[in-house]
Amino acid sequence: MKLATFNDGSRDGQLMVVSRDLGQAQFATGIASRLQQVLDDWNFLSPQLEELYQRLNSGKAPRPFAFDARECRAPLPRAYQWADGSAFLSHIERVRRARGADLPERLRSEPLMVQGGSDDLLGPHEDFRVAKVAWGVDFAAGLAVVTGDVRIGARADEALDSVRLLMLANDWTLRERVGPELARGSGLVQSKPATAFSPVAVTPDELGPAWHGGRVHLQLDVHLNGRRVGRCDTGPEMAFHFGQLIAHLAKTRPVRAGSIIGSGTVSNDEREHGVCCIAEQRALETIDHGEPRTPFLQYGDRVHIEMLGSDGRSLCGAIEQRVSPLRPGAQDAD
């Protein structure tokens, strides 16, 4: 099943069911108006949405219309929780190595996780607006799952059963703000602005055999200004699967339905796969040449993130974003 949220001008948008080929959509009128409603009452409402989804795919839906990702908000425009893990160790290892630090052994057995802002999540075609590009604007392409309720202390296999939906994420980061925040001994706040998500969220069964072991075994394509910079495998090198990430979050507290948990920046050991963020490219340049050569993003730069399913079709639709000034026509603020 594939679900999306139409931007009707309200805070939470209007829930849509989207056809498998992303060509048609149908409002879920009479079943649910918002995705959070479905997550809160999944066992009752999801079968009704699945029936509508099957009718849409067979051409029997009553009022279908052409699906347009540009009219979508994030599947959850605001969520009860957004927590991003760091499941791809080659990313962490390269960034640390570039500054002369080793990867601590404990990170191989317990994931890093950052609590992000979840009150305002960006749609797939919304501009990323920032006051200063001097803050080091960077994209970070990854995957994310949306959960049902998870009890405190849940095991990884139990936590994995809570996965309701999968989607793509662009975890925007202001790299020049990270260091000062960490130096103060606190968490990341100003360096982690609003995250963007793919137009469509899909149930795990839509992936077929590509979803196994709590991982998505497909490739994530990343383009910057029309040039591919990464085509990374998202499965084999994910050190912690989604069940483990969710269980890590639930170790000392329950996780409620509608929580979003991310994989962190996708990364592969083999350099031929490219990168899913500028920071990793700069780390590789520092390792090779002693200093970074690739600049962070500037106003007008465009990022495209997409994943194809095993049928060669776009799985969740694309994230297509442009870096823009906070106010139209403005330059970096003082």
ZANUVO-930023 format. One record per residue (C-alpha): residue number from 1; residue in one letter; x, y, z. Coordinates in steps of 0.1 Angstrom, whole numbers, plus 5000, padded with zeros to 4 digits. Example, Ala and Ser with C-alpha at 12.3 -4.5 7.8 and 13.67 -1.06 7.14 Angstrom:
REM ZANUVO-930023
<node resi="1" resn="a" c1="5123" c2="4955" c3="5078"/>
<node resi="2" resn="s" c1="5137" c2="4989" c3="5071"/>
END
This chain:
REM ZANUVO-930023
<node resi="1" resn="m" c1="5000" c2="5000" c3="5000"/>
<node resi="2" resn="k" c1="5012" c2="5035" c3="4992"/>
<node resi="3" resn="l" c1="5000" c2="5066" c3="5011"/>
<node resi="4" resn="a" c1="5006" c2="5103" c3="5007"/>
<node resi="5" resn="t" c1="4993" c2="5136" c3="5022"/>
<node resi="6" resn="f" c1="4978" c2="5163" c3="4999"/>
<node resi="7" resn="n" c1="4986" c2="5199" c3="5008"/>
<node resi="8" resn="d" c1="4952" c2="5213" c3="5013"/>
<node resi="9" resn="g" c1="4965" c2="5243" c3="5034"/>
<node resi="10" resn="s" c1="4958" c2="5227" c3="5068"/>
<node resi="11" resn="r" c1="4985" c2="5217" c3="5093"/>
<node resi="12" resn="d" c1="4982" c2="5180" c3="5086"/>
<node resi="13" resn="g" c1="4970" c2="5179" c3="5050"/>
<node resi="14" resn="q" c1="4946" c2="5153" c3="5036"/>
<node resi="15" resn="l" c1="4953" c2="5116" c3="5033"/>
<node resi="16" resn="m" c1="4955" c2="5100" c3="4999"/>
<node resi="17" resn="v" c1="4960" c2="5064" c3="4987"/>
<node resi="18" resn="v" c1="4984" c2="5063" c3="4957"/>
<node resi="19" resn="s" c1="4985" c2="5036" c3="4930"/>
<node resi="20" resn="r" c1="5015" c2="5013" c3="4928"/>
<node resi="21" resn="d" c1="5029" c2="5031" c3="4897"/>
<node resi="22" resn="l" c1="5024" c2="5065" c3="4914"/>
<node resi="23" resn="g" c1="5001" c2="5075" c3="4885"/>
<node resi="24" resn="q" c1="4968" c2="5078" c3="4902"/>
<node resi="25" resn="a" c1="4955" c2="5088" c3="4937"/>
<node resi="26" resn="q" c1="4923" c2="5087" c3="4956"/>
<node resi="27" resn="f" c1="4914" c2="5106" c3="4988"/>
<node resi="28" resn="a" c1="4907" c2="5083" c3="5017"/>
<node resi="29" resn="t" c1="4874" c2="5101" c3="5024"/>
<node resi="30" resn="g" c1="4852" c2="5080" c3="5047"/>
<node resi="31" resn="i" c1="4881" c2="5060" c3="5061"/>
<node resi="32" resn="a" c1="4905" c2="5086" c3="5075"/>
<node resi="33" resn="s" c1="4914" c2="5122" c3="5068"/>
<node resi="34" resn="r" c1="4950" c2="5122" c3="5082"/>
<node resi="35" resn="l" c1="4978" c2="5096" c3="5083"/>
<node resi="36" resn="q" c1="4982" c2="5099" c3="5121"/>
<node resi="37" resn="q" c1="4946" c2="5086" c3="5125"/>
<node resi="38" resn="v" c1="4955" c2="5055" c3="5106"/>
<node resi="39" resn="l" c1="4986" c2="5049" c3="5127"/>
<node resi="40" resn="d" c1="4966" c2="5053" c3="5159"/>
<node resi="41" resn="d" c1="4941" c2="5027" c3="5148"/>
<node resi="42" resn="w" c1="4961" c2="5006" c3="5123"/>
<node resi="43" resn="n" c1="4945" c2="4972" c3="5127"/>
<node resi="44" resn="f" c1="4910" c2="4986" c3="5119"/>
<node resi="45" resn="l" c1="4918" c2="5013" c3="5093"/>
<node resi="46" resn="s" c1="4947" c2="4999" c3="5073"/>
<node resi="47" resn="p" c1="4926" c2="4970" c3="5058"/>
<node resi="48" resn="q" c1="4901" c2="4995" c3="5046"/>
<node resi="49" resn="l" c1="4928" c2="5016" c3="5029"/>
<node resi="50" resn="e" c1="4943" c2="4984" c3="5015"/>
<node resi="51" resn="e" c1="4910" c2="4976" c3="4999"/>
<node resi="52" resn="l" c1="4908" c2="5011" c3="4983"/>
<node resi="53" resn="y" c1="4944" c2="5006" c3="4972"/>
<node resi="54" resn="q" c1="4936" c2="4974" c3="4954"/>
<node resi="55" resn="r" c1="4906" c2="4991" c3="4937"/>
<node resi="56" resn="l" c1="4928" c2="5020" c3="4926"/>
<node resi="57" resn="n" c1="4953" c2="4996" c3="4911"/>
<node resi="58" resn="s" c1="4926" c2="4977" c3="4892"/>
<node resi="59" resn="g" c1="4910" c2="5008" c3="4878"/>
<node resi="60" resn="k" c1="4879" c2="5004" c3="4899"/>
<node resi="61" resn="a" c1="4883" c2="5033" c3="4924"/>
<node resi="62" resn="p" c1="4853" c2="5057" c3="4923"/>
<node resi="63" resn="r" c1="4870" c2="5091" c3="4920"/>
<node resi="64" resn="p" c1="4907" c2="5087" c3="4910"/>
<node resi="65" resn="f" c1="4928" c2="5117" c3="4899"/>
<node resi="66" resn="a" c1="4964" c2="5121" c3="4886"/>
<node resi="67" resn="f" c1="4989" c2="5120" c3="4913"/>
<node resi="68" resn="d" c1="5013" c2="5150" c3="4915"/>
<node resi="69" resn="a" c1="5041" c2="5148" c3="4941"/>
<node resi="70" resn="r" c1="5045" c2="5186" c3="4939"/>
<node resi="71" resn="e" c1="5011" c2="5189" c3="4956"/>
<node resi="72" resn="c" c1="5022" c2="5167" c3="4985"/>
<node resi="73" resn="r" c1="5034" c2="5175" c3="5020"/>
<node resi="74" resn="a" c1="5055" c2="5151" c3="5040"/>
<node resi="75" resn="p" c1="5035" c2="5119" c3="5046"/>
<node resi="76" resn="l" c1="5034" c2="5131" c3="5082"/>
<node resi="77" resn="p" c1="5037" c2="5169" c3="5081"/>
<node resi="78" resn="r" c1="5043" c2="5168" c3="5118"/>
<node resi="79" resn="a" c1="5050" c2="5138" c3="5139"/>
<node resi="80" resn="y" c1="5051" c2="5128" c3="5175"/>
<node resi="81" resn="q" c1="5088" c2="5120" c3="5172"/>
<node resi="82" resn="w" c1="5117" c2="5121" c3="5147"/>
<node resi="83" resn="a" c1="5149" c2="5103" c3="5157"/>
<node resi="84" resn="d" c1="5177" c2="5097" c3="5133"/>
<node resi="85" resn="g" c1="5202" c2="5068" c3="5138"/>
<node resi="86" resn="s" c1="5237" c2="5063" c3="5123"/>
<node resi="87" resn="a" c1="5234" c2="5028" c3="5109"/>
<node resi="88" resn="f" c1="5260" c2="5031" c3="5081"/>
<node resi="89" resn="l" c1="5294" c2="5030" c3="5098"/>
<node resi="90" resn="s" c1="5315" c2="5039" c3="5068"/>
<node resi="91" resn="h" c1="5300" c2="5074" c3="5070"/>
<node resi="92" resn="i" c1="5309" c2="5078" c3="5106"/>
<node resi="93" resn="e" c1="5344" c2="5063" c3="5101"/>
<node resi="94" resn="r" c1="5353" c2="5086" c3="5072"/>
<node resi="95" resn="v" c1="5341" c2="5118" c3="5089"/>
<node resi="96" resn="r" c1="5360" c2="5109" c3="5121"/>
<node resi="97" resn="r" c1="5391" c2="5098" c3="5102"/>
<node resi="98" resn="a" c1="5392" c2="5131" c3="5084"/>
<node resi="99" resn="r" c1="5396" c2="5149" c3="5117"/>
<node resi="100" resn="g" c1="5421" c2="5124" c3="5130"/>
<node resi="101" resn="a" c1="5398" c2="5104" c3="5152"/>
<node resi="102" resn="d" c1="5392" c2="5066" c3="5152"/>
<node resi="103" resn="l" c1="5358" c2="5049" c3="5153"/>
<node resi="104" resn="p" c1="5351" c2="5039" c3="5189"/>
<node resi="105" resn="e" c1="5346" c2="5002" c3="5192"/>
<node resi="106" resn="r" c1="5313" c2="5008" c3="5211"/>
<node resi="107" resn="l" c1="5297" c2="5023" c3="5180"/>
<node resi="108" resn="r" c1="5299" c2="4989" c3="5164"/>
<node resi="109" resn="s" c1="5276" c2="4974" c3="5190"/>
<node resi="110" resn="e" c1="5253" c2="5003" c3="5199"/>
<node resi="111" resn="p" c1="5240" c2="5029" c3="5174"/>
<node resi="112" resn="l" c1="5243" c2="5066" c3="5176"/>
<node resi="113" resn="m" c1="5210" c2="5084" c3="5175"/>
<node resi="114" resn="v" c1="5200" c2="5121" c3="5173"/>
<node resi="115" resn="q" c1="5166" c2="5135" c3="5185"/>
<node resi="116" resn="g" c1="5154" c2="5157" c3="5156"/>
<node resi="117" resn="g" c1="5127" c2="5183" c3="5154"/>
<node resi="118" resn="s" c1="5094" c2="5167" c3="5144"/>
<node resi="119" resn="d" c1="5069" c2="5196" c3="5147"/>
<node resi="120" resn="d" c1="5076" c2="5208" c3="5111"/>
<node resi="121" resn="l" c1="5086" c2="5183" c3="5085"/>
<node resi="122" resn="l" c1="5093" c2="5194" c3="5049"/>
<node resi="123" resn="g" c1="5074" c2="5182" c3="5018"/>
<node resi="124" resn="p" c1="5093" c2="5166" c3="4990"/>
<node resi="125" resn="h" c1="5093" c2="5197" c3="4967"/>
<node resi="126" resn="e" c1="5095" c2="5224" c3="4993"/>
<node resi="127" resn="d" c1="5125" c2="5247" c3="4991"/>
<node resi="128" resn="f" c1="5150" c2="5244" c3="5019"/>
<node resi="129" resn="r" c1="5152" c2="5280" c3="5032"/>
<node resi="130" resn="v" c1="5182" c2="5291" c3="5052"/>
<node resi="131" resn="a" c1="5194" c2="5325" c3="5065"/>
<node resi="132" resn="k" c1="5231" c2="5318" c3="5058"/>
<node resi="133" resn="v" c1="5247" c2="5294" c3="5034"/>
<node resi="134" resn="a" c1="5279" c2="5302" c3="5054"/>
<node resi="135" resn="w" c1="5265" c2="5278" c3="5080"/>
<node resi="136" resn="g" c1="5275" c2="5249" c3="5057"/>
<node resi="137" resn="v" c1="5243" c2="5237" c3="5041"/>
<node resi="138" resn="d" c1="5244" c2="5200" c3="5034"/>
<node resi="139" resn="f" c1="5219" c2="5174" c3="5023"/>
<node resi="140" resn="a" c1="5219" c2="5139" c3="5038"/>
<node resi="141" resn="a" c1="5200" c2="5111" c3="5020"/>
<node resi="142" resn="g" c1="5187" c2="5082" c3="5040"/>
<node resi="143" resn="l" c1="5157" c2="5060" c3="5048"/>
<node resi="144" resn="a" c1="5131" c2="5062" c3="5075"/>
<node resi="145" resn="v" c1="5104" c2="5041" c3="5090"/>
<node resi="146" resn="v" c1="5071" c2="5051" c3="5107"/>
<node resi="147" resn="t" c1="5062" c2="5029" c3="5137"/>
<node resi="148" resn="g" c1="5031" c2="5018" c3="5156"/>
<node resi="149" resn="d" c1="5033" c2="5016" c3="5194"/>
<node resi="150" resn="v" c1="5064" c2="5000" c3="5209"/>
<node resi="151" resn="r" c1="5066" c2="4990" c3="5245"/>
<node resi="152" resn="i" c1="5094" c2="5001" c3="5267"/>
<node resi="153" resn="g" c1="5123" c2="4976" c3="5266"/>
<node resi="154" resn="a" c1="5111" c2="4959" c3="5234"/>
<node resi="155" resn="r" c1="5134" c2="4934" c3="5218"/>
<node resi="156" resn="a" c1="5147" c2="4942" c3="5183"/>
<node resi="157" resn="d" c1="5125" c2="4915" c3="5167"/>
<node resi="158" resn="e" c1="5095" c2="4928" c3="5185"/>
<node resi="159" resn="a" c1="5104" c2="4964" c3="5176"/>
<node resi="160" resn="l" c1="5107" c2="4954" c3="5139"/>
<node resi="161" resn="d" c1="5071" c2="4942" c3="5139"/>
<node resi="162" resn="s" c1="5060" c2="4978" c3="5147"/>
<node resi="163" resn="v" c1="5072" c2="4991" c3="5113"/>
<node resi="164" resn="r" c1="5042" c2="5004" c3="5095"/>
<node resi="165" resn="l" c1="5056" c2="5024" c3="5066"/>
<node resi="166" resn="l" c1="5089" c2="5032" c3="5049"/>
<node resi="167" resn="m" c1="5100" c2="5064" c3="5031"/>
<node resi="168" resn="l" c1="5130" c2="5084" c3="5020"/>
<node resi="169" resn="a" c1="5145" c2="5112" c3="5040"/>
<node resi="170" resn="n" c1="5167" c2="5143" c3="5034"/>
<node resi="171" resn="d" c1="5181" c2="5152" c3="5068"/>
<node resi="172" resn="w" c1="5193" c2="5187" c3="5061"/>
<node resi="173" resn="t" c1="5223" c2="5197" c3="5082"/>
<node resi="174" resn="l" c1="5241" c2="5229" c3="5088"/>
<node resi="175" resn="r" c1="5276" c2="5215" c3="5092"/>
<node resi="176" resn="e" c1="5293" c2="5247" c3="5104"/>
<node resi="177" resn="r" c1="5269" c2="5248" c3="5133"/>
<node resi="178" resn="v" c1="5276" c2="5212" c3="5144"/>
<node resi="179" resn="g" c1="5310" c2="5218" c3="5160"/>
<node resi="180" resn="p" c1="5300" c2="5248" c3="5182"/>
<node resi="181" resn="e" c1="5269" c2="5229" c3="5195"/>
<node resi="182" resn="l" c1="5289" c2="5198" c3="5203"/>
<node resi="183" resn="a" c1="5316" c2="5219" c3="5220"/>
<node resi="184" resn="r" c1="5289" c2="5232" c3="5244"/>
<node resi="185" resn="g" c1="5283" c2="5196" c3="5255"/>
<node resi="186" resn="s" c1="5247" c2="5196" c3="5244"/>
<node resi="187" resn="g" c1="5227" c2="5180" c3="5216"/>
<node resi="188" resn="l" c1="5223" c2="5192" c3="5181"/>
<node resi="189" resn="v" c1="5195" c2="5218" c3="5177"/>
<node resi="190" resn="q" c1="5204" c2="5247" c3="5154"/>
<node resi="191" resn="s" c1="5225" c2="5225" c3="5132"/>
<node resi="192" resn="k" c1="5195" c2="5203" c3="5125"/>
<node resi="193" resn="p" c1="5168" c2="5222" c3="5107"/>
<node resi="194" resn="a" c1="5136" c2="5207" c3="5093"/>
<node resi="195" resn="t" c1="5140" c2="5173" c3="5076"/>
<node resi="196" resn="a" c1="5122" c2="5165" c3="5043"/>
<node resi="197" resn="f" c1="5106" c2="5132" c3="5033"/>
<node resi="198" resn="s" c1="5095" c2="5115" c3="5001"/>
<node resi="199" resn="p" c1="5060" c2="5122" c3="4988"/>
<node resi="200" resn="v" c1="5049" c2="5086" c3="4994"/>
<node resi="201" resn="a" c1="5052" c2="5063" c3="5023"/>
<node resi="202" resn="v" c1="5049" c2="5026" c3="5015"/>
<node resi="203" resn="t" c1="5041" c2="4995" c3="5036"/>
<node resi="204" resn="p" c1="5070" c2="4970" c3="5037"/>
<node resi="205" resn="d" c1="5052" c2="4944" c3="5016"/>
<node resi="206" resn="e" c1="5055" c2="4968" c3="4986"/>
<node resi="207" resn="l" c1="5092" c2="4960" c3="4986"/>
<node resi="208" resn="g" c1="5087" c2="4923" c3="4982"/>
<node resi="209" resn="p" c1="5120" c2="4904" c3="4988"/>
<node resi="210" resn="a" c1="5139" c2="4937" c3="4989"/>
<node resi="211" resn="w" c1="5126" c2="4941" c3="5025"/>
<node resi="212" resn="h" c1="5142" c2="4915" c3="5047"/>
<node resi="213" resn="g" c1="5163" c2="4914" c3="5078"/>
<node resi="214" resn="g" c1="5149" c2="4948" c3="5088"/>
<node resi="215" resn="r" c1="5167" c2="4964" c3="5059"/>
<node resi="216" resn="v" c1="5158" c2="4977" c3="5025"/>
<node resi="217" resn="h" c1="5180" c2="4959" c3="4999"/>
<node resi="218" resn="l" c1="5178" c2="4985" c3="4970"/>
<node resi="219" resn="q" c1="5199" c2="5014" c3="4958"/>
<node resi="220" resn="l" c1="5195" c2="5051" c3="4967"/>
<node resi="221" resn="d" c1="5201" c2="5076" c3="4939"/>
<node resi="222" resn="v" c1="5213" c2="5111" c3="4948"/>
<node resi="223" resn="h" c1="5218" c2="5139" c3="4923"/>
<node resi="224" resn="l" c1="5231" c2="5174" c3="4928"/>
<node resi="225" resn="n" c1="5223" c2="5199" c3="4902"/>
<node resi="226" resn="g" c1="5215" c2="5172" c3="4877"/>
<node resi="227" resn="r" c1="5247" c2="5152" c3="4883"/>
<node resi="228" resn="r" c1="5247" c2="5119" c3="4901"/>
<node resi="229" resn="v" c1="5268" c2="5120" c3="4932"/>
<node resi="230" resn="g" c1="5257" c2="5087" c3="4948"/>
<node resi="231" resn="r" c1="5241" c2="5054" c3="4940"/>
<node resi="232" resn="c" c1="5245" c2="5035" c3="4973"/>
<node resi="233" resn="d" c1="5233" c2="5001" c3="4984"/>
<node resi="234" resn="t" c1="5210" c2="5005" c3="5014"/>
<node resi="235" resn="g" c1="5210" c2="4969" c3="5027"/>
<node resi="236" resn="p" c1="5242" c2="4949" c3="5032"/>
<node resi="237" resn="e" c1="5262" c2="4977" c3="5049"/>
<node resi="238" resn="m" c1="5235" c2="4988" c3="5073"/>
<node resi="239" resn="a" c1="5251" c2="4978" c3="5106"/>
<node resi="240" resn="f" c1="5220" c2="4981" c3="5127"/>
<node resi="241" resn="h" c1="5186" c2="4971" c3="5111"/>
<node resi="242" resn="f" c1="5155" c2="4991" c3="5118"/>
<node resi="243" resn="g" c1="5143" c2="4968" c3="5146"/>
<node resi="244" resn="q" c1="5176" c2="4974" c3="5164"/>
<node resi="245" resn="l" c1="5173" c2="5012" c3="5159"/>
<node resi="246" resn="i" c1="5137" c2="5012" c3="5172"/>
<node resi="247" resn="a" c1="5147" c2="4990" c3="5202"/>
<node resi="248" resn="h" c1="5176" c2="5014" c3="5210"/>
<node resi="249" resn="l" c1="5151" c2="5042" c3="5212"/>
<node resi="250" resn="a" c1="5126" c2="5022" c3="5233"/>
<node resi="251" resn="k" c1="5152" c2="5010" c3="5258"/>
<node resi="252" resn="t" c1="5141" c2="5034" c3="5285"/>
<node resi="253" resn="r" c1="5108" c2="5048" c3="5272"/>
<node resi="254" resn="p" c1="5078" c2="5037" c3="5251"/>
<node resi="255" resn="v" c1="5077" c2="5047" c3="5215"/>
<node resi="256" resn="r" c1="5043" c2="5059" c3="5203"/>
<node resi="257" resn="a" c1="5025" c2="5053" c3="5170"/>
<node resi="258" resn="g" c1="5035" c2="5079" c3="5144"/>
<node resi="259" resn="s" c1="5072" c2="5080" c3="5155"/>
<node resi="260" resn="i" c1="5097" c2="5083" c3="5126"/>
<node resi="261" resn="i" c1="5131" c2="5066" c3="5129"/>
<node resi="262" resn="g" c1="5158" c2="5072" c3="5104"/>
<node resi="263" resn="s" c1="5188" c2="5051" c3="5091"/>
<node resi="264" resn="g" c1="5211" c2="5081" c3="5090"/>
<node resi="265" resn="t" c1="5232" c2="5090" c3="5059"/>
<node resi="266" resn="v" c1="5235" c2="5060" c3="5036"/>
<node resi="267" resn="s" c1="5271" c2="5051" c3="5029"/>
<node resi="268" resn="n" c1="5291" c2="5022" c3="5013"/>
<node resi="269" resn="d" c1="5327" c2="5011" c3="5018"/>
<node resi="270" resn="e" c1="5334" c2="5010" c3="4980"/>
<node resi="271" resn="r" c1="5340" c2="5045" c3="4968"/>
<node resi="272" resn="e" c1="5325" c2="5037" c3="4934"/>
<node resi="273" resn="h" c1="5291" c2="5040" c3="4950"/>
<node resi="274" resn="g" c1="5296" c2="5078" c3="4956"/>
<node resi="275" resn="v" c1="5282" c2="5096" c3="4986"/>
<node resi="276" resn="c" c1="5249" c2="5107" c3="5000"/>
<node resi="277" resn="c" c1="5261" c2="5139" c3="5016"/>
<node resi="278" resn="i" c1="5287" c2="5166" c3="5009"/>
<node resi="279" resn="a" c1="5303" c2="5161" c3="5044"/>
<node resi="280" resn="e" c1="5314" c2="5126" c3="5034"/>
<node resi="281" resn="q" c1="5329" c2="5138" c3="5001"/>
<node resi="282" resn="r" c1="5348" c2="5165" c3="5019"/>
<node resi="283" resn="a" c1="5360" c2="5139" c3="5044"/>
<node resi="284" resn="l" c1="5373" c2="5117" c3="5016"/>
<node resi="285" resn="e" c1="5391" c2="5147" c3="5001"/>
<node resi="286" resn="t" c1="5407" c2="5155" c3="5034"/>
<node resi="287" resn="i" c1="5419" c2="5119" c3="5038"/>
<node resi="288" resn="d" c1="5434" c2="5119" c3="5003"/>
<node resi="289" resn="h" c1="5447" c2="5154" c3="4999"/>
<node resi="290" resn="g" c1="5448" c2="5169" c3="5034"/>
<node resi="291" resn="e" c1="5420" c2="5194" c3="5029"/>
<node resi="292" resn="p" c1="5384" c2="5194" c3="5015"/>
<node resi="293" resn="r" c1="5378" c2="5207" c3="4979"/>
<node resi="294" resn="t" c1="5340" c2="5204" c3="4975"/>
<node resi="295" resn="p" c1="5321" c2="5234" c3="4988"/>
<node resi="296" resn="f" c1="5289" c2="5231" c3="5008"/>
<node resi="297" resn="l" c1="5256" c2="5240" c3="4990"/>
<node resi="298" resn="q" c1="5248" c2="5275" c3="4978"/>
<node resi="299" resn="y" c1="5216" c2="5293" c3="4970"/>
<node resi="300" resn="g" c1="5200" c2="5278" c3="4939"/>
<node resi="301" resn="d" c1="5216" c2="5243" c3="4943"/>
<node resi="302" resn="r" c1="5192" c2="5214" c3="4937"/>
<node resi="303" resn="v" c1="5191" c2="5180" c3="4953"/>
<node resi="304" resn="h" c1="5172" c2="5150" c3="4939"/>
<node resi="305" resn="i" c1="5168" c2="5118" c3="4960"/>
<node resi="306" resn="e" c1="5150" c2="5087" c3="4947"/>
<node resi="307" resn="m" c1="5148" c2="5049" c3="4950"/>
<node resi="308" resn="l" c1="5137" c2="5025" c3="4923"/>
<node resi="309" resn="g" c1="5119" c2="4993" c3="4933"/>
<node resi="310" resn="s" c1="5127" c2="4959" c3="4919"/>
<node resi="311" resn="d" c1="5102" c2="4966" c3="4891"/>
<node resi="312" resn="g" c1="5123" c2="4996" c3="4880"/>
<node resi="313" resn="r" c1="5097" c2="5021" c3="4890"/>
<node resi="314" resn="s" c1="5100" c2="5049" c3="4916"/>
<node resi="315" resn="l" c1="5092" c2="5034" c3="4950"/>
<node resi="316" resn="c" c1="5083" c2="5064" c3="4970"/>
<node resi="317" resn="g" c1="5085" c2="5092" c3="4945"/>
<node resi="318" resn="a" c1="5114" c2="5117" c3="4945"/>
<node resi="319" resn="i" c1="5126" c2="5144" c3="4969"/>
<node resi="320" resn="e" c1="5133" c2="5174" c3="4948"/>
<node resi="321" resn="q" c1="5145" c2="5204" c3="4967"/>
<node resi="322" resn="r" c1="5163" c2="5237" c3="4960"/>
<node resi="323" resn="v" c1="5183" c2="5258" c3="4985"/>
<node resi="324" resn="s" c1="5168" c2="5292" c3="4988"/>
<node resi="325" resn="p" c1="5172" c2="5323" c3="5010"/>
<node resi="326" resn="l" c1="5151" c2="5326" c3="5041"/>
<node resi="327" resn="r" c1="5134" c2="5356" c3="5025"/>
<node resi="328" resn="p" c1="5130" c2="5358" c3="4986"/>
<node resi="329" resn="g" c1="5157" c2="5379" c3="4971"/>
<node resi="330" resn="a" c1="5177" c2="5382" c3="5003"/>
<node resi="331" resn="q" c1="5214" c2="5373" c3="5007"/>
<node resi="332" resn="d" c1="5230" c2="5358" c3="5038"/>
<node resi="333" resn="a" c1="5216" c2="5375" c3="5069"/>
<node resi="334" resn="d" c1="5239" c2="5393" c3="5094"/>
END
